[in-house]
């Protein structure tokens, strides 16, 4: 899986509000852009999913990163 595909897959989870923070206002394009920026930070390790509150999703994202 390419880096871009990983970012998109992680961003889909953010848009579904499984983890991360979905932007409340703005157009869908702006919300998607915000999710992509968060996903990129998660992929690089600059942003971490809390394992205490989102244990399943942390493992899910880790599997995406390692693929």
C-alpha positions, -999 to +999 in steps of 0.1 A: +000+000+000+014+034-010+018+063+015-011+081-002-034+051+000-026+048+037-034+084+043-067+081+025-076+050+045-068+066+078-087+098+067-118+077+060-118+066+097-115+102+108-145+112+085-165+083+100-156+097+135-140+065+146-109+084+159-093+118+154-114+150+152-138+157+124-142+193+115-177+205+124-181+234+100-171+241+065-177+224+031-172+187+027-140+195+008-126+214+038-136+186+062-119+160+039-088+182+037-087+185+075-090+147+078-062+142+053-039+165+073-046+146+105-041+113+088-007+124+075+003+134+110-009+100+123+011+083+096+043+102+105+038+097+142+032+133+151-003+126+162-012+095+183-045+077+188-052+073+225-050+035+232-071+039+264-101+054+246-097+040+211-078+007+216-094-011+187-089+018+163-053+023+173-046-014+163-066-008+131-045+022+121-013+004+131-022-024+107-027+002+079+006+019+087+025-015+086+009-027+054 
